[in-house]
Structure formats: structure tokens, C-alpha cells
Amino acid sequence: MKLSYFHVAGDVPDDAHSQTAVVIDVLRATTTIACALNNGAEAVQTFADLTELQNESSDWKSSLRLLLGERGGKMIDGFDLGNSPVAVTSDVVKGKRLFMSTTNGTRSLKRVSDTKVVYTMALINRRAVAEKLLLNQPEDVLILGSGWEGSYSLEDSLAAGALAAFLMESPGNSCKVINDELLAAIALWSACKNDIEGCLRKTTHGQRLERLGNHDDDFLCCSELDSISIVPTQREKGVLFSL
């Protein structure tokens, strides 16, 4: 299994060919997606464009849908929820489809939406995604971060390194890291794995969230390693279901 990592959607070369992609947005889209599906959401349908989201969601009964999203870390006006993993509780999302658009994560999902297999991963479901990859043994795995408005984010690299480290340390692994970005991510994970929450809070996006208000519960949730076993999987283009 050959592993590569790209910091943001714009870094993925046009000639990059992979049958499996793993999209990461620790703060907070892929953490929220995992929590929502774990709490019984029917699916999470993602959009980079708000007009497309509004058009698609209008076809669903209001009792069976929720609009979820943020821009600049703040909930979008008129939406039901922002992008907090602690807000997608079972009593709120169970049985509903979430129509989601965020500043960064949904852009990365759109970039790889034509890939044969797409998973989303955060620190909370790192083990589950790793075990799925080890079971399926794809030849190439493209790991894609989401960054912040096209720029590098440390927290996504931390999670990419956590995933690669798990795969590399698995008994009988045949994994090979094929780019420097992932080697650096593994080194970052090694340096910060004993204080995950502290690392998230120090990041520029972590500091941005702290300026917006009290996000202590979000930081705690996003830093919980291997706490759930959901593997969000694209079964229809742009639509993630639990696996």
C-alpha cells in the first residue's frame, strides 16, 4: 500500500491517480461528520457551493433534513447547525440527512469525489479507517487535508501522521510512504501525540476558534483518539454514509 499526503485540495496534481482517498478536516468537518453518522444521521451530503446545497436540500421534507455549515468558523445564517461535533447529538440528527457546507473540508471532498473509494477521517475514527484500509489493501491511498482557505493547517497533518503511523506499525504491514509531506506528518505525530488537545489549541485555526467563543467541548471531542468506530464512506457522489 503506497501512501501519499497532500495538505490541501489545490496541492493534488491532476495526474494523481488513486482508487482510495481519505479526507481529513480535524477542526472540524470530518470530526462532525463522524459524530453525526455515529449518532444515527441517515447520511451527510456535502457541498462546496451554497446554492447547490439549497437546491438539493429543497427536495427533502423539512422534517427529514438539517442544514449544517459554517463560513469563517461561524454558523451560516438560516442554517440549523454550525460545524460543531458536539451539536450533532442523536436527538437532533437521528434519521435525518445533513446537508453540509464548510469553509475547507467540503472543498477537499469535492476534489476527490470522483475517486472510486472515499473515506473521511478525523482523530476520533483514526483506528477504524486504518483497519478498513488494512482489510481492503488498496494499492494506493491518497490522504488529503483541508487546511484553511487553501493554506496549510497543522492539525490535519497531525491526523495524517497518526493514520500513517498506525498503518506502518501494524503487524505484517506492506505500507510505503511515497512523499515528504507524509514523512513530515509522521514526525509531527510522533512529537505531539502525547498532548493532542494542546496541539490543536496552538494551531492557527484552533486560536481562531478560541477567539470566536468557548469551544472547549469541541477541542475535547476533536482530540479524542480512536473513540468511535464509524468509517464515513462515499456511496453516492458527495454523499457519506456510515460503514
HUMO-V901204 format. One record per residue. N is the residue number from 1. NEAR is the number of other ideal C-beta (glycine too) atoms within 12 Angstrom. D_LAST is the distance of its C-alpha to the last C-alpha in Angstrom with 1 decimal. Layout:
n & near & d_last
N & NEAR & D_LAST
N & NEAR & D_LAST
This chain:
n & near & d_last
1 & 32 & 21.1
2 & 26 & 22.9
3 & 39 & 21.8
4 & 34 & 23.2
5 & 44 & 23.0
6 & 36 & 24.4
7 & 36 & 25.4
8 & 31 & 25.0
9 & 33 & 24.2
10 & 21 & 27.9
11 & 27 & 28.1
12 & 31 & 25.9
13 & 15 & 28.6
14 & 10 & 28.7
15 & 6 & 28.8
16 & 25 & 25.7
17 & 20 & 23.7
18 & 32 & 20.3
19 & 23 & 17.5
20 & 33 & 14.9
21 & 39 & 15.2
22 & 52 & 14.0
23 & 51 & 15.3
24 & 54 & 16.8
25 & 46 & 18.7
26 & 52 & 19.3
27 & 50 & 21.9
28 & 55 & 20.1
29 & 52 & 17.7
30 & 51 & 14.6
31 & 48 & 15.3
32 & 48 & 15.7
33 & 52 & 12.5
34 & 46 & 10.5
35 & 42 & 13.0
36 & 48 & 12.9
37 & 43 & 9.3
38 & 31 & 9.9
39 & 29 & 13.1
40 & 23 & 12.0
41 & 38 & 12.4
42 & 25 & 11.7
43 & 32 & 10.9
44 & 49 & 12.7
45 & 41 & 15.1
46 & 47 & 17.0
47 & 33 & 20.6
48 & 27 & 23.2
49 & 17 & 25.9
50 & 26 & 26.8
51 & 12 & 28.7
52 & 20 & 25.8
53 & 33 & 23.7
54 & 20 & 26.5
55 & 14 & 27.0
56 & 26 & 23.5
57 & 30 & 23.1
58 & 14 & 26.5
59 & 15 & 25.2
60 & 22 & 23.1
61 & 13 & 24.8
62 & 14 & 25.6
63 & 10 & 24.3
64 & 18 & 20.8
65 & 29 & 20.5
66 & 35 & 21.0
67 & 32 & 22.3
68 & 42 & 21.2
69 & 42 & 22.9
70 & 35 & 25.6
71 & 20 & 28.3
72 & 19 & 30.0
73 & 30 & 28.1
74 & 20 & 29.4
75 & 25 & 27.8
76 & 25 & 28.7
77 & 12 & 31.5
78 & 14 & 30.6
79 & 28 & 26.9
80 & 26 & 25.4
81 & 33 & 23.7
82 & 35 & 24.1
83 & 47 & 21.5
84 & 38 & 21.5
85 & 42 & 18.5
86 & 27 & 20.7
87 & 31 & 21.5
88 & 36 & 18.1
89 & 22 & 18.7
90 & 16 & 17.4
91 & 12 & 20.8
92 & 23 & 20.6
93 & 36 & 17.2
94 & 19 & 15.9
95 & 21 & 15.6
96 & 33 & 16.6
97 & 35 & 15.7
98 & 47 & 16.5
99 & 41 & 18.7
100 & 51 & 18.9
101 & 38 & 21.5
102 & 47 & 22.6
103 & 35 & 25.4
104 & 44 & 23.4
105 & 49 & 19.7
106 & 40 & 19.4
107 & 32 & 22.1
108 & 43 & 20.2
109 & 42 & 17.1
110 & 32 & 19.8
111 & 33 & 21.4
112 & 38 & 18.6
113 & 28 & 17.2
114 & 19 & 18.8
115 & 30 & 17.1
116 & 22 & 15.3
117 & 30 & 12.1
118 & 42 & 11.5
119 & 45 & 9.5
120 & 55 & 11.0
121 & 54 & 12.3
122 & 52 & 14.9
123 & 46 & 16.8
124 & 40 & 15.0
125 & 44 & 11.7
126 & 44 & 13.8
127 & 29 & 13.5
128 & 33 & 9.8
129 & 44 & 9.9
130 & 36 & 13.1
131 & 22 & 12.1
132 & 32 & 9.5
133 & 39 & 12.6
134 & 25 & 14.9
135 & 16 & 13.3
136 & 22 & 13.3
137 & 21 & 16.5
138 & 28 & 16.9
139 & 21 & 20.5
140 & 26 & 20.3
141 & 44 & 18.0
142 & 40 & 19.2
143 & 52 & 18.5
144 & 49 & 19.7
145 & 53 & 21.0
146 & 51 & 22.0
147 & 39 & 25.4
148 & 33 & 27.8
149 & 21 & 29.3
150 & 18 & 29.2
151 & 20 & 30.4
152 & 28 & 29.1
153 & 39 & 27.3
154 & 33 & 27.5
155 & 49 & 24.5
156 & 53 & 22.1
157 & 41 & 24.0
158 & 46 & 23.8
159 & 53 & 20.0
160 & 52 & 20.2
161 & 39 & 22.7
162 & 43 & 20.7
163 & 49 & 17.9
164 & 43 & 20.6
165 & 31 & 22.5
166 & 33 & 19.8
167 & 39 & 19.3
168 & 27 & 23.1
169 & 20 & 23.8
170 & 20 & 21.5
171 & 10 & 23.8
172 & 11 & 24.6
173 & 19 & 22.9
174 & 16 & 24.0
175 & 30 & 23.0
176 & 18 & 25.6
177 & 27 & 25.9
178 & 22 & 27.6
179 & 26 & 28.7
180 & 15 & 30.6
181 & 30 & 28.3
182 & 38 & 25.7
183 & 23 & 28.6
184 & 23 & 29.7
185 & 39 & 26.3
186 & 32 & 26.3
187 & 21 & 29.8
188 & 31 & 28.9
189 & 35 & 26.2
190 & 19 & 28.7
191 & 20 & 31.2
192 & 29 & 29.2
193 & 26 & 26.6
194 & 12 & 28.9
195 & 15 & 29.2
196 & 36 & 26.0
197 & 28 & 26.9
198 & 18 & 30.4
199 & 33 & 29.2
200 & 39 & 27.1
201 & 27 & 30.1
202 & 23 & 32.4
203 & 33 & 30.6
204 & 22 & 32.1
205 & 42 & 29.2
206 & 32 & 29.2
207 & 20 & 32.9
208 & 26 & 32.4
209 & 33 & 30.1
210 & 20 & 32.7
211 & 15 & 35.4
212 & 22 & 33.6
213 & 15 & 33.6
214 & 13 & 32.2
215 & 33 & 28.6
216 & 18 & 28.8
217 & 21 & 25.8
218 & 38 & 23.7
219 & 32 & 25.0
220 & 24 & 24.3
221 & 34 & 20.6
222 & 44 & 20.1
223 & 38 & 21.8
224 & 27 & 20.0
225 & 34 & 18.6
226 & 25 & 15.5
227 & 23 & 15.6
228 & 29 & 11.9
229 & 20 & 9.0
230 & 37 & 6.2
231 & 36 & 5.1
232 & 46 & 6.0
233 & 34 & 6.3
234 & 32 & 9.5
235 & 22 & 9.8
236 & 16 & 13.2
237 & 18 & 15.6
238 & 33 & 15.3
239 & 28 & 12.5
240 & 39 & 9.2
241 & 26 & 6.4
242 & 30 & 3.8
243 & 26 & 0.0
